[in-house]
Amino acid sequence: MRLVNAAEIAVFEQINRILHQRDICKCERCRLDVAAIVLNNLPPNYVVSTEGEVIRAVNPQLKIDVQQELEKAIARVSARPHHHRQES
């Protein structure tokens, strides 16, 4: 058994999809900066999971909240990345 933050799982599921669709930097630093901003703006949502179990029952409202925070965080990181613009 392990304790996982369902919000973190939801963020990384959506961040990969959204970054793939946008013409923005997709480097690991920018991806993690976006995730950190989103997770700092969302309340934690911890659940107990067995090792290897995929968390499938993510609250629909959490998905909406993650989407809204991702939009803000992507705009913020895109405007001021922690590096020079790279081709990705």
PDB file of N, CA, C and O in Angstrom:
ATOM      1  N   MET A   1       0.850  -1.174   0.000  1.00  0.00           N
ATOM      2  CA  MET A   1       0.000   0.000   0.000  1.00  0.00           C
ATOM      3  C   MET A   1       0.894   1.235   0.000  1.00  0.00           C
ATOM      4  O   MET A   1       2.005   1.243   0.531  1.00  0.00           O
ATOM      5  N   ARG A   2       0.358   2.262  -0.615  1.00  0.00           N
ATOM      6  CA  ARG A   2       1.087   3.527  -0.618  1.00  0.00           C
ATOM      7  C   ARG A   2       0.110   4.684  -0.635  1.00  0.00           C
ATOM      8  O   ARG A   2      -1.046   4.534  -1.031  1.00  0.00           O
ATOM      9  N   LEU A   3       0.576   5.817  -0.209  1.00  0.00           N
ATOM     10  CA  LEU A   3      -0.216   7.033  -0.177  1.00  0.00           C
ATOM     11  C   LEU A   3       0.160   7.856  -1.401  1.00  0.00           C
ATOM     12  O   LEU A   3       1.338   8.144  -1.615  1.00  0.00           O
ATOM     13  N   VAL A   4      -0.832   8.237  -2.207  1.00  0.00           N
ATOM     14  CA  VAL A   4      -0.555   9.021  -3.408  1.00  0.00           C
ATOM     15  C   VAL A   4      -1.468  10.244  -3.438  1.00  0.00           C
ATOM     16  O   VAL A   4      -2.580  10.228  -2.911  1.00  0.00           O
ATOM     17  N   ASN A   5      -0.975  11.283  -4.057  1.00  0.00           N
ATOM     18  CA  ASN A   5      -1.757  12.498  -4.231  1.00  0.00           C
ATOM     19  C   ASN A   5      -2.462  12.394  -5.591  1.00  0.00           C
ATOM     20  O   ASN A   5      -1.820  12.500  -6.636  1.00  0.00           O
ATOM     21  N   ALA A   6      -3.776  12.188  -5.570  1.00  0.00           N
ATOM     22  CA  ALA A   6      -4.539  12.047  -6.813  1.00  0.00           C
ATOM     23  C   ALA A   6      -4.438  13.311  -7.655  1.00  0.00           C
ATOM     24  O   ALA A   6      -4.512  13.237  -8.881  1.00  0.00           O
ATOM     25  N   ALA A   7      -4.272  14.471  -7.022  1.00  0.00           N
ATOM     26  CA  ALA A   7      -4.117  15.721  -7.772  1.00  0.00           C
ATOM     27  C   ALA A   7      -2.838  15.674  -8.611  1.00  0.00           C
ATOM     28  O   ALA A   7      -2.826  16.135  -9.753  1.00  0.00           O
ATOM     29  N   GLU A   8      -1.777  15.126  -8.055  1.00  0.00           N
ATOM     30  CA  GLU A   8      -0.519  15.023  -8.803  1.00  0.00           C
ATOM     31  C   GLU A   8      -0.678  14.110 -10.012  1.00  0.00           C
ATOM     32  O   GLU A   8      -0.183  14.414 -11.097  1.00  0.00           O
ATOM     33  N   ILE A   9      -1.354  13.017  -9.826  1.00  0.00           N
ATOM     34  CA  ILE A   9      -1.592  12.095 -10.941  1.00  0.00           C
ATOM     35  C   ILE A   9      -2.413  12.789 -12.022  1.00  0.00           C
ATOM     36  O   ILE A   9      -2.094  12.687 -13.207  1.00  0.00           O
ATOM     37  N   ALA A  10      -3.461  13.489 -11.622  1.00  0.00           N
ATOM     38  CA  ALA A  10      -4.314  14.195 -12.582  1.00  0.00           C
ATOM     39  C   ALA A  10      -3.520  15.271 -13.321  1.00  0.00           C
ATOM     40  O   ALA A  10      -3.710  15.458 -14.523  1.00  0.00           O
ATOM     41  N   VAL A  11      -2.640  15.975 -12.624  1.00  0.00           N
ATOM     42  CA  VAL A  11      -1.830  17.015 -13.263  1.00  0.00           C
ATOM     43  C   VAL A  11      -0.951  16.410 -14.346  1.00  0.00           C
ATOM     44  O   VAL A  11      -0.928  16.909 -15.471  1.00  0.00           O
ATOM     45  N   PHE A  12      -0.226  15.341 -14.025  1.00  0.00           N
ATOM     46  CA  PHE A  12       0.693  14.781 -15.014  1.00  0.00           C
ATOM     47  C   PHE A  12      -0.032  14.098 -16.169  1.00  0.00           C
ATOM     48  O   PHE A  12       0.493  14.056 -17.282  1.00  0.00           O
ATOM     49  N   GLU A  13      -1.219  13.566 -15.929  1.00  0.00           N
ATOM     50  CA  GLU A  13      -1.998  13.011 -17.038  1.00  0.00           C
ATOM     51  C   GLU A  13      -2.400  14.113 -18.010  1.00  0.00           C
ATOM     52  O   GLU A  13      -2.310  13.932 -19.224  1.00  0.00           O
ATOM     53  N   GLN A  14      -2.838  15.239 -17.493  1.00  0.00           N
ATOM     54  CA  GLN A  14      -3.299  16.326 -18.351  1.00  0.00           C
ATOM     55  C   GLN A  14      -2.161  17.155 -18.928  1.00  0.00           C
ATOM     56  O   GLN A  14      -2.256  17.622 -20.063  1.00  0.00           O
ATOM     57  N   ILE A  15      -1.100  17.344 -18.177  1.00  0.00           N
ATOM     58  CA  ILE A  15      -0.003  18.192 -18.651  1.00  0.00           C
ATOM     59  C   ILE A  15       0.627  17.627 -19.919  1.00  0.00           C
ATOM     60  O   ILE A  15       0.951  18.380 -20.838  1.00  0.00           O
ATOM     61  N   ASN A  16       0.801  16.329 -19.974  1.00  0.00           N
ATOM     62  CA  ASN A  16       1.413  15.730 -21.158  1.00  0.00           C
ATOM     63  C   ASN A  16       0.544  15.943 -22.392  1.00  0.00           C
ATOM     64  O   ASN A  16       1.053  16.244 -23.472  1.00  0.00           O
ATOM     65  N   ARG A  17      -0.754  15.786 -22.231  1.00  0.00           N
ATOM     66  CA  ARG A  17      -1.683  15.967 -23.354  1.00  0.00           C
ATOM     67  C   ARG A  17      -1.701  17.423 -23.814  1.00  0.00           C
ATOM     68  O   ARG A  17      -1.635  17.703 -25.011  1.00  0.00           O
ATOM     69  N   ILE A  18      -1.789  18.335 -22.870  1.00  0.00           N
ATOM     70  CA  ILE A  18      -1.890  19.749 -23.209  1.00  0.00           C
ATOM     71  C   ILE A  18      -0.597  20.273 -23.832  1.00  0.00           C
ATOM     72  O   ILE A  18      -0.642  20.977 -24.841  1.00  0.00           O
ATOM     73  N   LEU A  19       0.540  19.943 -23.252  1.00  0.00           N
ATOM     74  CA  LEU A  19       1.811  20.420 -23.808  1.00  0.00           C
ATOM     75  C   LEU A  19       2.024  19.889 -25.213  1.00  0.00           C
ATOM     76  O   LEU A  19       2.589  20.585 -26.057  1.00  0.00           O
ATOM     77  N   HIS A  20       1.588  18.684 -25.474  1.00  0.00           N
ATOM     78  CA  HIS A  20       1.731  18.095 -26.804  1.00  0.00           C
ATOM     79  C   HIS A  20       0.944  18.889 -27.853  1.00  0.00           C
ATOM     80  O   HIS A  20       1.334  18.937 -29.020  1.00  0.00           O
ATOM     81  N   GLN A  21      -0.151  19.504 -27.438  1.00  0.00           N
ATOM     82  CA  GLN A  21      -1.031  20.240 -28.350  1.00  0.00           C
ATOM     83  C   GLN A  21      -0.614  21.696 -28.546  1.00  0.00           C
ATOM     84  O   GLN A  21      -1.171  22.379 -29.405  1.00  0.00           O
ATOM     85  N   ARG A  22       0.329  22.171 -27.790  1.00  0.00           N
ATOM     86  CA  ARG A  22       0.696  23.591 -27.821  1.00  0.00           C
ATOM     87  C   ARG A  22       2.093  23.807 -28.387  1.00  0.00           C
ATOM     88  O   ARG A  22       2.953  22.929 -28.316  1.00  0.00           O
ATOM     89  N   ASP A  23       2.297  24.976 -28.940  1.00  0.00           N
ATOM     90  CA  ASP A  23       3.608  25.364 -29.452  1.00  0.00           C
ATOM     91  C   ASP A  23       4.356  26.109 -28.345  1.00  0.00           C
ATOM     92  O   ASP A  23       4.580  27.316 -28.426  1.00  0.00           O
ATOM     93  N   ILE A  24       4.732  25.364 -27.320  1.00  0.00           N
ATOM     94  CA  ILE A  24       5.471  25.920 -26.191  1.00  0.00           C
ATOM     95  C   ILE A  24       6.590  24.959 -25.833  1.00  0.00           C
ATOM     96  O   ILE A  24       6.632  23.824 -26.308  1.00  0.00           O
ATOM     97  N   CYS A  25       7.479  25.423 -25.002  1.00  0.00           N
ATOM     98  CA  CYS A  25       8.595  24.574 -24.584  1.00  0.00           C
ATOM     99  C   CYS A  25       8.072  23.353 -23.829  1.00  0.00           C
ATOM    100  O   CYS A  25       7.209  23.469 -22.958  1.00  0.00           O
ATOM    101  N   LYS A  26       8.596  22.209 -24.170  1.00  0.00           N
ATOM    102  CA  LYS A  26       8.174  20.960 -23.542  1.00  0.00           C
ATOM    103  C   LYS A  26       9.309  20.297 -22.765  1.00  0.00           C
ATOM    104  O   LYS A  26       9.242  19.112 -22.441  1.00  0.00           O
ATOM    105  N   CYS A  27      10.351  21.075 -22.471  1.00  0.00           N
ATOM    106  CA  CYS A  27      11.484  20.502 -21.746  1.00  0.00           C
ATOM    107  C   CYS A  27      11.048  20.091 -20.345  1.00  0.00           C
ATOM    108  O   CYS A  27      10.008  20.530 -19.853  1.00  0.00           O
ATOM    109  N   GLU A  28      11.839  19.259 -19.719  1.00  0.00           N
ATOM    110  CA  GLU A  28      11.513  18.742 -18.393  1.00  0.00           C
ATOM    111  C   GLU A  28      11.408  19.856 -17.360  1.00  0.00           C
ATOM    112  O   GLU A  28      10.549  19.797 -16.480  1.00  0.00           O
ATOM    113  N   ARG A  29      12.260  20.866 -17.446  1.00  0.00           N
ATOM    114  CA  ARG A  29      12.230  21.972 -16.480  1.00  0.00           C
ATOM    115  C   ARG A  29      10.896  22.725 -16.570  1.00  0.00           C
ATOM    116  O   ARG A  29      10.255  22.981 -15.551  1.00  0.00           O
ATOM    117  N   CYS A  30      10.485  23.075 -17.788  1.00  0.00           N
ATOM    118  CA  CYS A  30       9.226  23.810 -17.953  1.00  0.00           C
ATOM    119  C   CYS A  30       8.039  22.939 -17.538  1.00  0.00           C
ATOM    120  O   CYS A  30       7.107  23.423 -16.896  1.00  0.00           O
ATOM    121  N   ARG A  31       8.073  21.678 -17.898  1.00  0.00           N
ATOM    122  CA  ARG A  31       7.002  20.744 -17.534  1.00  0.00           C
ATOM    123  C   ARG A  31       6.869  20.655 -16.011  1.00  0.00           C
ATOM    124  O   ARG A  31       5.759  20.699 -15.481  1.00  0.00           O
ATOM    125  N   LEU A  32       7.983  20.531 -15.319  1.00  0.00           N
ATOM    126  CA  LEU A  32       7.954  20.446 -13.862  1.00  0.00           C
ATOM    127  C   LEU A  32       7.599  21.776 -13.208  1.00  0.00           C
ATOM    128  O   LEU A  32       6.942  21.794 -12.167  1.00  0.00           O
ATOM    129  N   ASP A  33       8.027  22.899 -13.808  1.00  0.00           N
ATOM    130  CA  ASP A  33       7.636  24.207 -13.290  1.00  0.00           C
ATOM    131  C   ASP A  33       6.117  24.371 -13.363  1.00  0.00           C
ATOM    132  O   ASP A  33       5.496  24.841 -12.410  1.00  0.00           O
ATOM    133  N   VAL A  34       5.524  23.985 -14.486  1.00  0.00           N
ATOM    134  CA  VAL A  34       4.066  24.058 -14.644  1.00  0.00           C
ATOM    135  C   VAL A  34       3.393  23.180 -13.590  1.00  0.00           C
ATOM    136  O   VAL A  34       2.460  23.618 -12.918  1.00  0.00           O
ATOM    137  N   ALA A  35       3.860  21.960 -13.449  1.00  0.00           N
ATOM    138  CA  ALA A  35       3.268  21.029 -12.479  1.00  0.00           C
ATOM    139  C   ALA A  35       3.368  21.587 -11.053  1.00  0.00           C
ATOM    140  O   ALA A  35       2.412  21.495 -10.283  1.00  0.00           O
ATOM    141  N   ALA A  36       4.517  22.160 -10.705  1.00  0.00           N
ATOM    142  CA  ALA A  36       4.705  22.703  -9.356  1.00  0.00           C
ATOM    143  C   ALA A  36       3.739  23.853  -9.083  1.00  0.00           C
ATOM    144  O   ALA A  36       3.157  23.936  -8.001  1.00  0.00           O
ATOM    145  N   ILE A  37       3.571  24.729 -10.055  1.00  0.00           N
ATOM    146  CA  ILE A  37       2.645  25.853  -9.886  1.00  0.00           C
ATOM    147  C   ILE A  37       1.227  25.335  -9.679  1.00  0.00           C
ATOM    148  O   ILE A  37       0.521  25.782  -8.776  1.00  0.00           O
ATOM    149  N   VAL A  38       0.819  24.398 -10.514  1.00  0.00           N
ATOM    150  CA  VAL A  38      -0.543  23.845 -10.408  1.00  0.00           C
ATOM    151  C   VAL A  38      -0.739  23.179  -9.050  1.00  0.00           C
ATOM    152  O   VAL A  38      -1.726  23.447  -8.365  1.00  0.00           O
ATOM    153  N   LEU A  39       0.184  22.324  -8.663  1.00  0.00           N
ATOM    154  CA  LEU A  39       0.031  21.585  -7.411  1.00  0.00           C
ATOM    155  C   LEU A  39       0.069  22.505  -6.189  1.00  0.00           C
ATOM    156  O   LEU A  39      -0.564  22.208  -5.176  1.00  0.00           O
ATOM    157  N   ASN A  40       0.798  23.609  -6.272  1.00  0.00           N
ATOM    158  CA  ASN A  40       0.804  24.561  -5.171  1.00  0.00           C
ATOM    159  C   ASN A  40      -0.500  25.344  -5.076  1.00  0.00           C
ATOM    160  O   ASN A  40      -0.810  25.910  -4.028  1.00  0.00           O
ATOM    161  N   ASN A  41      -1.261  25.378  -6.162  1.00  0.00           N
ATOM    162  CA  ASN A  41      -2.534  26.099  -6.168  1.00  0.00           C
ATOM    163  C   ASN A  41      -3.745  25.197  -5.946  1.00  0.00           C
ATOM    164  O   ASN A  41      -4.869  25.690  -5.864  1.00  0.00           O
ATOM    165  N   LEU A  42      -3.538  23.911  -5.851  1.00  0.00           N
ATOM    166  CA  LEU A  42      -4.625  22.963  -5.612  1.00  0.00           C
ATOM    167  C   LEU A  42      -4.490  22.353  -4.217  1.00  0.00           C
ATOM    168  O   LEU A  42      -3.376  22.182  -3.722  1.00  0.00           O
ATOM    169  N   PRO A  43      -5.599  22.028  -3.592  1.00  0.00           N
ATOM    170  CA  PRO A  43      -5.491  21.312  -2.314  1.00  0.00           C
ATOM    171  C   PRO A  43      -5.027  19.885  -2.583  1.00  0.00           C
ATOM    172  O   PRO A  43      -5.389  19.306  -3.607  1.00  0.00           O
ATOM    173  N   PRO A  44      -4.240  19.312  -1.691  1.00  0.00           N
ATOM    174  CA  PRO A  44      -3.838  17.917  -1.884  1.00  0.00           C
ATOM    175  C   PRO A  44      -5.067  17.010  -1.818  1.00  0.00           C
ATOM    176  O   PRO A  44      -6.055  17.324  -1.155  1.00  0.00           O
ATOM    177  N   ASN A  45      -4.983  15.898  -2.508  1.00  0.00           N
ATOM    178  CA  ASN A  45      -6.096  14.955  -2.566  1.00  0.00           C
ATOM    179  C   ASN A  45      -5.508  13.551  -2.444  1.00  0.00           C
ATOM    180  O   ASN A  45      -5.400  12.827  -3.433  1.00  0.00           O
ATOM    181  N   TYR A  46      -5.127  13.173  -1.218  1.00  0.00           N
ATOM    182  CA  TYR A  46      -4.441  11.907  -1.000  1.00  0.00           C
ATOM    183  C   TYR A  46      -5.406  10.734  -0.927  1.00  0.00           C
ATOM    184  O   TYR A  46      -6.487  10.822  -0.346  1.00  0.00           O
ATOM    185  N   VAL A  47      -4.978   9.633  -1.536  1.00  0.00           N
ATOM    186  CA  VAL A  47      -5.725   8.378  -1.490  1.00  0.00           C
ATOM    187  C   VAL A  47      -4.737   7.254  -1.224  1.00  0.00           C
ATOM    188  O   VAL A  47      -3.543   7.385  -1.493  1.00  0.00           O
ATOM    189  N   VAL A  48      -5.244   6.153  -0.694  1.00  0.00           N
ATOM    190  CA  VAL A  48      -4.415   4.969  -0.471  1.00  0.00           C
ATOM    191  C   VAL A  48      -4.551   4.069  -1.694  1.00  0.00           C
ATOM    192  O   VAL A  48      -5.655   3.815  -2.177  1.00  0.00           O
ATOM    193  N   SER A  49      -3.425   3.597  -2.177  1.00  0.00           N
ATOM    194  CA  SER A  49      -3.396   2.773  -3.382  1.00  0.00           C
ATOM    195  C   SER A  49      -2.483   1.577  -3.141  1.00  0.00           C
ATOM    196  O   SER A  49      -1.480   1.682  -2.435  1.00  0.00           O
ATOM    197  N   THR A  50      -2.834   0.461  -3.722  1.00  0.00           N
ATOM    198  CA  THR A  50      -1.922  -0.675  -3.660  1.00  0.00           C
ATOM    199  C   THR A  50      -0.821  -0.456  -4.685  1.00  0.00           C
ATOM    200  O   THR A  50      -1.035   0.226  -5.687  1.00  0.00           O
ATOM    201  N   GLU A  51       0.332  -1.013  -4.450  1.00  0.00           N
ATOM    202  CA  GLU A  51       1.474  -0.851  -5.343  1.00  0.00           C
ATOM    203  C   GLU A  51       1.098  -1.289  -6.749  1.00  0.00           C
ATOM    204  O   GLU A  51       0.603  -2.398  -6.949  1.00  0.00           O
ATOM    205  N   GLY A  52       1.333  -0.417  -7.723  1.00  0.00           N
ATOM    206  CA  GLY A  52       1.052  -0.742  -9.117  1.00  0.00           C
ATOM    207  C   GLY A  52      -0.374  -0.430  -9.558  1.00  0.00           C
ATOM    208  O   GLY A  52      -0.679  -0.481 -10.750  1.00  0.00           O
ATOM    209  N   GLU A  53      -1.244  -0.108  -8.610  1.00  0.00           N
ATOM    210  CA  GLU A  53      -2.629   0.202  -8.967  1.00  0.00           C
ATOM    211  C   GLU A  53      -2.697   1.578  -9.620  1.00  0.00           C
ATOM    212  O   GLU A  53      -2.045   2.525  -9.179  1.00  0.00           O
ATOM    213  N   VAL A  54      -3.482   1.669 -10.659  1.00  0.00           N
ATOM    214  CA  VAL A  54      -3.684   2.949 -11.323  1.00  0.00           C
ATOM    215  C   VAL A  54      -4.878   3.630 -10.671  1.00  0.00           C
ATOM    216  O   VAL A  54      -5.924   3.012 -10.476  1.00  0.00           O
ATOM    217  N   ILE A  55      -4.720   4.887 -10.341  1.00  0.00           N
ATOM    218  CA  ILE A  55      -5.818   5.645  -9.749  1.00  0.00           C
ATOM    219  C   ILE A  55      -6.755   6.051 -10.883  1.00  0.00           C
ATOM    220  O   ILE A  55      -6.423   6.914 -11.696  1.00  0.00           O
ATOM    221  N   ARG A  56      -7.916   5.429 -10.929  1.00  0.00           N
ATOM    222  CA  ARG A  56      -8.866   5.684 -12.017  1.00  0.00           C
ATOM    223  C   ARG A  56      -9.987   6.623 -11.600  1.00  0.00           C
ATOM    224  O   ARG A  56     -10.543   7.340 -12.432  1.00  0.00           O
ATOM    225  N   ALA A  57     -10.311   6.622 -10.347  1.00  0.00           N
ATOM    226  CA  ALA A  57     -11.476   7.369  -9.879  1.00  0.00           C
ATOM    227  C   ALA A  57     -11.073   8.779  -9.447  1.00  0.00           C
ATOM    228  O   ALA A  57     -11.213   9.147  -8.281  1.00  0.00           O
ATOM    229  N   VAL A  58     -10.573   9.558 -10.405  1.00  0.00           N
ATOM    230  CA  VAL A  58     -10.236  10.934 -10.097  1.00  0.00           C
ATOM    231  C   VAL A  58     -11.533  11.735 -10.139  1.00  0.00           C
ATOM    232  O   VAL A  58     -12.281  11.678 -11.115  1.00  0.00           O
ATOM    233  N   ASN A  59     -11.780  12.463  -9.090  1.00  0.00           N
ATOM    234  CA  ASN A  59     -12.965  13.290  -8.958  1.00  0.00           C
ATOM    235  C   ASN A  59     -13.121  14.192 -10.190  1.00  0.00           C
ATOM    236  O   ASN A  59     -12.162  14.864 -10.570  1.00  0.00           O
ATOM    237  N   PRO A  60     -14.305  14.226 -10.826  1.00  0.00           N
ATOM    238  CA  PRO A  60     -14.506  15.079 -12.013  1.00  0.00           C
ATOM    239  C   PRO A  60     -14.214  16.562 -11.732  1.00  0.00           C
ATOM    240  O   PRO A  60     -13.681  17.261 -12.594  1.00  0.00           O
ATOM    241  N   GLN A  61     -14.555  17.035 -10.545  1.00  0.00           N
ATOM    242  CA  GLN A  61     -14.261  18.437 -10.223  1.00  0.00           C
ATOM    243  C   GLN A  61     -12.757  18.665 -10.147  1.00  0.00           C
ATOM    244  O   GLN A  61     -12.276  19.734 -10.524  1.00  0.00           O
ATOM    245  N   LEU A  62     -12.016  17.685  -9.669  1.00  0.00           N
ATOM    246  CA  LEU A  62     -10.562  17.805  -9.624  1.00  0.00           C
ATOM    247  C   LEU A  62     -10.010  17.969 -11.034  1.00  0.00           C
ATOM    248  O   LEU A  62      -9.108  18.777 -11.254  1.00  0.00           O
ATOM    249  N   LYS A  63     -10.538  17.216 -11.986  1.00  0.00           N
ATOM    250  CA  LYS A  63     -10.078  17.332 -13.377  1.00  0.00           C
ATOM    251  C   LYS A  63     -10.312  18.746 -13.909  1.00  0.00           C
ATOM    252  O   LYS A  63      -9.455  19.303 -14.595  1.00  0.00           O
ATOM    253  N   ILE A  64     -11.461  19.318 -13.596  1.00  0.00           N
ATOM    254  CA  ILE A  64     -11.781  20.676 -14.041  1.00  0.00           C
ATOM    255  C   ILE A  64     -10.826  21.676 -13.387  1.00  0.00           C
ATOM    256  O   ILE A  64     -10.294  22.563 -14.054  1.00  0.00           O
ATOM    257  N   ASP A  65     -10.616  21.526 -12.089  1.00  0.00           N
ATOM    258  CA  ASP A  65      -9.715  22.424 -11.358  1.00  0.00           C
ATOM    259  C   ASP A  65      -8.294  22.334 -11.912  1.00  0.00           C
ATOM    260  O   ASP A  65      -7.619  23.352 -12.066  1.00  0.00           O
ATOM    261  N   VAL A  66      -7.849  21.131 -12.206  1.00  0.00           N
ATOM    262  CA  VAL A  66      -6.511  20.930 -12.763  1.00  0.00           C
ATOM    263  C   VAL A  66      -6.409  21.625 -14.120  1.00  0.00           C
ATOM    264  O   VAL A  66      -5.425  22.312 -14.393  1.00  0.00           O
ATOM    265  N   GLN A  67      -7.404  21.452 -14.956  1.00  0.00           N
ATOM    266  CA  GLN A  67      -7.406  22.070 -16.287  1.00  0.00           C
ATOM    267  C   GLN A  67      -7.289  23.596 -16.178  1.00  0.00           C
ATOM    268  O   GLN A  67      -6.496  24.214 -16.888  1.00  0.00           O
ATOM    269  N   GLN A  68      -8.076  24.188 -15.293  1.00  0.00           N
ATOM    270  CA  GLN A  68      -8.042  25.644 -15.122  1.00  0.00           C
ATOM    271  C   GLN A  68      -6.681  26.119 -14.618  1.00  0.00           C
ATOM    272  O   GLN A  68      -6.141  27.109 -15.114  1.00  0.00           O
ATOM    273  N   GLU A  69      -6.136  25.421 -13.646  1.00  0.00           N
ATOM    274  CA  GLU A  69      -4.832  25.807 -13.102  1.00  0.00           C
ATOM    275  C   GLU A  69      -3.709  25.564 -14.104  1.00  0.00           C
ATOM    276  O   GLU A  69      -2.734  26.314 -14.138  1.00  0.00           O
ATOM    277  N   LEU A  70      -3.840  24.521 -14.916  1.00  0.00           N
ATOM    278  CA  LEU A  70      -2.833  24.260 -15.948  1.00  0.00           C
ATOM    279  C   LEU A  70      -2.774  25.400 -16.954  1.00  0.00           C
ATOM    280  O   LEU A  70      -1.685  25.814 -17.352  1.00  0.00           O
ATOM    281  N   GLU A  71      -3.912  25.907 -17.366  1.00  0.00           N
ATOM    282  CA  GLU A  71      -3.939  27.019 -18.323  1.00  0.00           C
ATOM    283  C   GLU A  71      -3.179  28.217 -17.766  1.00  0.00           C
ATOM    284  O   GLU A  71      -2.378  28.831 -18.471  1.00  0.00           O
ATOM    285  N   LYS A  72      -3.426  28.546 -16.515  1.00  0.00           N
ATOM    286  CA  LYS A  72      -2.740  29.676 -15.880  1.00  0.00           C
ATOM    287  C   LYS A  72      -1.236  29.419 -15.758  1.00  0.00           C
ATOM    288  O   LYS A  72      -0.420  30.291 -16.059  1.00  0.00           O
ATOM    289  N   ALA A  73      -0.888  28.224 -15.318  1.00  0.00           N
ATOM    290  CA  ALA A  73       0.526  27.904 -15.097  1.00  0.00           C
ATOM    291  C   ALA A  73       1.297  27.858 -16.412  1.00  0.00           C
ATOM    292  O   ALA A  73       2.441  28.308 -16.470  1.00  0.00           O
ATOM    293  N   ILE A  74       0.694  27.325 -17.456  1.00  0.00           N
ATOM    294  CA  ILE A  74       1.358  27.273 -18.762  1.00  0.00           C
ATOM    295  C   ILE A  74       1.628  28.687 -19.261  1.00  0.00           C
ATOM    296  O   ILE A  74       2.713  28.968 -19.772  1.00  0.00           O
ATOM    297  N   ALA A  75       0.659  29.571 -19.120  1.00  0.00           N
ATOM    298  CA  ALA A  75       0.844  30.964 -19.545  1.00  0.00           C
ATOM    299  C   ALA A  75       1.978  31.614 -18.749  1.00  0.00           C
ATOM    300  O   ALA A  75       2.798  32.343 -19.306  1.00  0.00           O
ATOM    301  N   ARG A  76       2.015  31.346 -17.460  1.00  0.00           N
ATOM    302  CA  ARG A  76       3.040  31.935 -16.592  1.00  0.00           C
ATOM    303  C   ARG A  76       4.440  31.439 -16.944  1.00  0.00           C
ATOM    304  O   ARG A  76       5.376  32.231 -17.058  1.00  0.00           O
ATOM    305  N   VAL A  77       4.578  30.135 -17.113  1.00  0.00           N
ATOM    306  CA  VAL A  77       5.894  29.567 -17.425  1.00  0.00           C
ATOM    307  C   VAL A  77       6.322  29.943 -18.841  1.00  0.00           C
ATOM    308  O   VAL A  77       7.502  30.197 -19.081  1.00  0.00           O
ATOM    309  N   SER A  78       5.390  29.981 -19.768  1.00  0.00           N
ATOM    310  CA  SER A  78       5.719  30.364 -21.148  1.00  0.00           C
ATOM    311  C   SER A  78       6.210  31.806 -21.217  1.00  0.00           C
ATOM    312  O   SER A  78       7.107  32.130 -21.995  1.00  0.00           O
ATOM    313  N   ALA A  79       5.617  32.663 -20.397  1.00  0.00           N
ATOM    314  CA  ALA A  79       6.010  34.073 -20.393  1.00  0.00           C
ATOM    315  C   ALA A  79       7.382  34.289 -19.769  1.00  0.00           C
ATOM    316  O   ALA A  79       8.109  35.201 -20.163  1.00  0.00           O
ATOM    317  N   ARG A  80       7.736  33.453 -18.796  1.00  0.00           N
ATOM    318  CA  ARG A  80       9.009  33.617 -18.094  1.00  0.00           C
ATOM    319  C   ARG A  80       9.638  32.278 -17.753  1.00  0.00           C
ATOM    320  O   ARG A  80       9.712  31.904 -16.583  1.00  0.00           O
ATOM    321  N   PRO A  81      10.096  31.545 -18.779  1.00  0.00           N
ATOM    322  CA  PRO A  81      10.740  30.254 -18.492  1.00  0.00           C
ATOM    323  C   PRO A  81      12.060  30.478 -17.750  1.00  0.00           C
ATOM    324  O   PRO A  81      12.637  31.564 -17.791  1.00  0.00           O
ATOM    325  N   HIS A  82      12.514  29.445 -17.084  1.00  0.00           N
ATOM    326  CA  HIS A  82      13.784  29.520 -16.346  1.00  0.00           C
ATOM    327  C   HIS A  82      14.991  29.207 -17.228  1.00  0.00           C
ATOM    328  O   HIS A  82      16.044  28.811 -16.728  1.00  0.00           O
ATOM    329  N   HIS A  83      14.838  29.382 -18.520  1.00  0.00           N
ATOM    330  CA  HIS A  83      15.931  29.165 -19.475  1.00  0.00           C
ATOM    331  C   HIS A  83      15.616  29.934 -20.741  1.00  0.00           C
ATOM    332  O   HIS A  83      14.528  30.491 -20.886  1.00  0.00           O
ATOM    333  N   HIS A  84      16.585  29.964 -21.671  1.00  0.00           N
ATOM    334  CA  HIS A  84      16.332  30.573 -22.976  1.00  0.00           C
ATOM    335  C   HIS A  84      15.445  29.638 -23.771  1.00  0.00           C
ATOM    336  O   HIS A  84      15.460  28.426 -23.554  1.00  0.00           O
ATOM    337  N   ARG A  85      14.685  30.186 -24.677  1.00  0.00           N
ATOM    338  CA  ARG A  85      13.771  29.393 -25.526  1.00  0.00           C
ATOM    339  C   ARG A  85      14.559  28.305 -26.241  1.00  0.00           C
ATOM    340  O   ARG A  85      15.590  28.568 -26.861  1.00  0.00           O
ATOM    341  N   GLN A  86      14.056  27.079 -26.142  1.00  0.00           N
ATOM    342  CA  GLN A  86      14.682  25.945 -26.807  1.00  0.00           C
ATOM    343  C   GLN A  86      13.711  25.384 -27.816  1.00  0.00           C
ATOM    344  O   GLN A  86      12.497  25.502 -27.650  1.00  0.00           O
ATOM    345  N   GLU A  87      14.225  24.789 -28.836  1.00  0.00           N
ATOM    346  CA  GLU A  87      13.358  24.074 -29.774  1.00  0.00           C
ATOM    347  C   GLU A  87      13.020  22.745 -29.147  1.00  0.00           C
ATOM    348  O   GLU A  87      13.903  22.046 -28.652  1.00  0.00           O
ATOM    349  N   SER A  88      11.742  22.387 -29.163  1.00  0.00           N
ATOM    350  CA  SER A  88      11.335  21.114 -28.546  1.00  0.00           C
ATOM    351  C   SER A  88      10.606  20.258 -29.530  1.00  0.00           C
ATOM    352  O   SER A  88      10.186  19.151 -29.194  1.00  0.00           O
TER     353      SER A  88
END
